[in-house]
Structure formats: structure tokens, C-alpha cells
Amino acid sequence: MGAGGFVFVPELSGKSMNGTCLVTGAAGFIGSHLVDRLLGLGHQVIGVDNMVLGRRENLAQALPNKQFSFRELDVNEAAAGIAFLREETARGPIETVWHMAANSDIQAGGRDPDVDLRLTFLTTYHTLQMMQALNIPQLVFASSSAIYGEHDGELKEETGPLFPVSNYGAMKLASEGIITAALERFLKRAWICRFPNVIGSRATHGVIFDFLKKLRANPAELEVLGDGTQEKPYLHVSELIDAMIFLWQRGQGKPSCYNIAPETGATTVRYIAEAVVQAAAPRANIRYTGGSRGWVGDVAKFRYSTTKLKSLGWSPKMTSNEAVELAISENL
Ligand SMILES: NC(=O)c1ccc[n+]([C@@H]2O[C@H](COP(=O)([O-])OP(=O)(O)OC[C@H]3O[C@@H](n4cnc5c(N)ncnc54)[C@H](O)[C@@H]3O)[C@@H](O)[C@H]2O)c1
């Protein structure tokens, strides 16, 4: 066992890291950026998305690339997925699945728990089922700060007990559980990456996306849920992908679980509201609905410890506020 609880698995290092990748949720915000980056690194990439939130234009750069193939597919239709992937793997085995598909609307999951059961948990369950059927050894999983629930102080990977306060967080935590159980059965390696709030171009949701959408509908006023004091770390999607690829290329861990976030700092909702208004509708009035939480299931404030990731040698370059400013300019 090495630093940070790693187990080195030599047969999966080196050359095999250049293999074919499957990205679920490939037409979504993070998935599409990941597809572009993996193609840029020379990988063969297969993308699937049911297009509930995914957009074909997010794949504009990838679709003409001969190294990329895309299928509109619901991951929960595992039999259809296995049949499609069998055809694809005739050209060569898939070595890593990047499981990005999930419900990304936490509030929708609060209104109807069925949403996160199907889109957040069962997509993981069925992804694992497909991986077992096709003998795919490695999984990188998009987990979330939402698994932690509410804690005082910095959230470390070992923080617990974990009592999520949203159905989304609960189903991400359950997904982590079935992934670690799969490591005992067939999976060779898993990277559990716990994202903070991720922002940037092609966003399909999130605070900046919502504020800009509201201001387009009504340039005179921005309604902000809560009192604006909610404070969280925001990471630019380019840096999230840098970190995930960095972890994956280390070829270590079974499982390896990491918080990914800006090294220091968090950004308040008030800061974001004021920056968005200044950029998009400088005369708009900002109206706060009040209360310390934005909505049921919102964790109003949290800070991540990124010591574990930093100890491996990776740190982001942008602060949380810098990432917010860049993402606003990209989404205008
Ligand atoms: N954006 C963030 O701030 C953030 C934070 C923490 C974790 N995450 C996780 O990162 C991943 C990517 O999130 P995102 O922000 O890009 O959201 P997104 O909604 O843009 O991307 C998710 C994609 O998955 C697709 N999808 C959903 N259900 C599917 C199914 N059954 N079969 C196939 N495709 C399906 C959607 O159509 C969408 O394109 C998700 O797992 C999300 O939970 C995101």
C-alpha cells in the first residue's frame, strides 16, 4: 500500500492506458469536454447519451473525428447497450468507461425521487452490468460533493459518517458503493472523483446557466434563491478534466477516491449574482428570496480539502472566483 492508500496494479499501467474509452453522458456538459480531451490525447472514443440533457452541438468538434463514434442510447437499456458495444469492440477492447451520465438537476430529484433512482443510481448499476458483460476493466466515476451531506469544517475523503441531504447525493453515494462492490467481483480498477460545482462553456444547468437564463427572460430583475450567502467551491471544467486525466494516468488505486476542487477559496452566490448582472444586464435589480438554503437538498456552504490530490502533484491554477468569471464570459 503506497501513499494515500494506493495499490499499484502493474498489468494495467503504461501502454494499456492508450486504449479505447467509453463515455456515458457524452453529449452533456462535462462529458462532451471529456470526449474532446480524450480524442486530443489520441484515444479511440465511443460516446453514448440519451439526449435528455445532452446536445448534439456539444459534440460538434468530436463528430467529424474518425476516432469517435456516437450512439443515442439510454444506459438503462443495458441489453441494447451491450449489443451496441459488442459491435464497437469488434475493432478493439474498451479499457476504460468514464461514467458521466446522471441526473444533473438536483432540484428535480428533490421533487421526484424516481429521477435520481433511474438516472443517477440505475445508470451506474447498468453501466457496471455492461462492463461485466464486455470485460471492461476500468471505471472513472463522476461523483459529487453531495454525498457528504452537511458537515462543519473541510470535507476530506475520509469524512463521515455520510448522510446526504438530497436524493441526488444519496444515489451518488449508493453508486460509489456498488462500484467498490464490483471491485471485489470483476472490476480491476475504479477512480471515484468527487466533483465540486463545475462550470464552463456548454453548461446544461447550474447557477451561472440559471442566472443568465433568467436575465434573458427578464433583463430588469434577477431572482436569486436564498439570501446569497451560500458559499461553495467552483471549478472550471477544463481543470476538472485535467485532474481526472491526471488521476487516471497515475494508474493507481483500487479504488482511488479524490475530492477535486480549487485549492483555496469558495465563491458566494451573491458574488456570482453580481458578476452575472454586471456582465449581462448591468441595470438589473437582484432580488433574494431569503433563507440560508437555495432549495430543499441544497448544501448551502462547504469547503473541500484537496490535500490528497495535491500530495500526488496536481493543483488547479484558477481560484474559485477566477473560474466563475471565466465561465460567465464563456456562457454569455
Ligand atoms: N456539473 C457539476 O457541477 C457536477 C458536480 C458534481 C457531479 N457532477 C456529475 O458529473 C456528471 C456530468 O454532469 P454534467 O454537469 O455534465 O451534466 P449534464 O446533464 O450536462 O450531463 C449528463 C448527461 O447524461 C445524459 N444522461 C442522463 N441519463 C442518461 C441515461 N440514462 N443514458 C444515457 N445518457 C444519460 C444526459 O442527457 C446528459 O447529456 C454527472 O454524473 C453529474 O452528476 C456534475
The ligand as an SDF file (V2000), in Angstrom:
LIG
                    3D

 44 48  0  0  0  0  0  0  0  0999 V2000
  -21.7330   19.9510  -13.2160 N   0  0  0  0  0  0  0  0  0  0  0  0
  -21.4760   19.8060  -11.9320 C   0  0  0  0  0  0  0  0  0  0  0  0
  -21.3330   20.8030  -11.2120 O   0  0  0  0  0  0  0  0  0  0  0  0
  -21.3350   18.4430  -11.3210 C   0  0  0  0  0  0  0  0  0  0  0  0
  -20.9840   18.3550   -9.9710 C   0  0  0  0  0  0  0  0  0  0  0  0
  -20.8560   17.0930   -9.3930 C   0  0  0  0  0  0  0  0  0  0  0  0
  -21.0390   15.9580  -10.1620 C   0  0  0  0  0  0  0  0  0  0  0  0
  -21.4060   16.0760  -11.4640 N   0  0  0  0  0  0  0  0  0  0  0  0
  -21.6240   14.8540  -12.2380 C   0  0  0  0  0  0  0  0  0  0  0  0
  -20.9040   14.9260  -13.4580 O   0  0  0  0  0  0  0  0  0  0  0  0
  -21.5980   14.1880  -14.4640 C   0  0  0  0  0  0  0  0  0  0  0  0
  -21.7820   15.0730  -15.6750 C   0  0  0  0  0  0  0  0  0  0  0  0
  -22.6000   16.1780  -15.2900 O   0  0  0  0  0  0  0  0  0  0  0  0
  -22.8910   17.4130  -16.2180 P   0  0  0  0  0  0  0  0  0  0  0  0
  -22.7930   18.6000  -15.3740 O   0  0  0  0  0  0  0  0  0  0  0  0
  -22.0940   17.3200  -17.4420 O   0  0  0  0  0  0  0  0  0  0  0  0
  -24.4410   17.1880  -16.5210 O   0  0  0  0  0  0  0  0  0  0  0  0
  -25.1860   17.0220  -17.9010 P   0  0  0  0  0  0  0  0  0  0  0  0
  -26.6230   16.8610  -17.5690 O   0  0  0  0  0  0  0  0  0  0  0  0
  -24.8090   18.0980  -18.8330 O   0  0  0  0  0  0  0  0  0  0  0  0
  -24.6080   15.6470  -18.4450 O   0  0  0  0  0  0  0  0  0  0  0  0
  -25.1700   14.3940  -18.1270 C   0  0  0  0  0  0  0  0  0  0  0  0
  -25.5310   13.7230  -19.4340 C   0  0  0  0  0  0  0  0  0  0  0  0
  -26.0230   12.4160  -19.1510 O   0  0  0  0  0  0  0  0  0  0  0  0
  -27.0760   12.1550  -20.0550 C   0  0  0  0  0  0  0  0  0  0  0  0
  -27.8990   11.0960  -19.4760 N   0  0  0  0  0  0  0  0  0  0  0  0
  -28.7050   11.1720  -18.3880 C   0  0  0  0  0  0  0  0  0  0  0  0
  -29.3030    9.9880  -18.1860 N   0  0  0  0  0  0  0  0  0  0  0  0
  -28.8490    9.1480  -19.1480 C   0  0  0  0  0  0  0  0  0  0  0  0
  -29.1250    7.7940  -19.4700 C   0  0  0  0  0  0  0  0  0  0  0  0
  -29.9990    7.0780  -18.7690 N   0  0  0  0  0  0  0  0  0  0  0  0
  -28.4800    7.2560  -20.5210 N   0  0  0  0  0  0  0  0  0  0  0  0
  -27.6160    7.9900  -21.2670 C   0  0  0  0  0  0  0  0  0  0  0  0
  -27.3320    9.2770  -21.0130 N   0  0  0  0  0  0  0  0  0  0  0  0
  -27.9520    9.8460  -19.9710 C   0  0  0  0  0  0  0  0  0  0  0  0
  -27.7820   13.4850  -20.2210 C   0  0  0  0  0  0  0  0  0  0  0  0
  -28.5470   13.5670  -21.4050 O   0  0  0  0  0  0  0  0  0  0  0  0
  -26.6230   14.4600  -20.1970 C   0  0  0  0  0  0  0  0  0  0  0  0
  -26.1720   14.7310  -21.5040 O   0  0  0  0  0  0  0  0  0  0  0  0
  -22.9040   13.7330  -13.8340 C   0  0  0  0  0  0  0  0  0  0  0  0
  -22.7260   12.4160  -13.3660 O   0  0  0  0  0  0  0  0  0  0  0  0
  -23.0750   14.6700  -12.6680 C   0  0  0  0  0  0  0  0  0  0  0  0
  -23.8360   14.0950  -11.6290 O   0  0  0  0  0  0  0  0  0  0  0  0
  -21.5640   17.2910  -12.0770 C   0  0  0  0  0  0  0  0  0  0  0  0
  1  2  1  0
  2  3  2  0
  2  4  1  0
  4  5  1  0
  4 44  2  0
  5  6  2  0
  6  7  1  0
  7  8  2  0
  8  9  1  0
  8 44  1  0
  9 10  1  0
  9 42  1  0
 10 11  1  0
 11 12  1  0
 11 40  1  0
 12 13  1  0
 13 14  1  0
 14 15  2  0
 14 16  1  0
 14 17  1  0
 17 18  1  0
 18 19  2  0
 18 20  1  0
 18 21  1  0
 21 22  1  0
 22 23  1  0
 23 24  1  0
 23 38  1  0
 24 25  1  0
 25 26  1  0
 25 36  1  0
 26 27  1  0
 26 35  1  0
 27 28  2  0
 28 29  1  0
 29 30  1  0
 29 35  2  0
 30 31  1  0
 30 32  2  0
 32 33  1  0
 33 34  2  0
 34 35  1  0
 36 37  1  0
 36 38  1  0
 38 39  1  0
 40 41  1  0
 40 42  1  0
 42 43  1  0
M  CHG  2   8   1  16  -1
M  END
$$$$
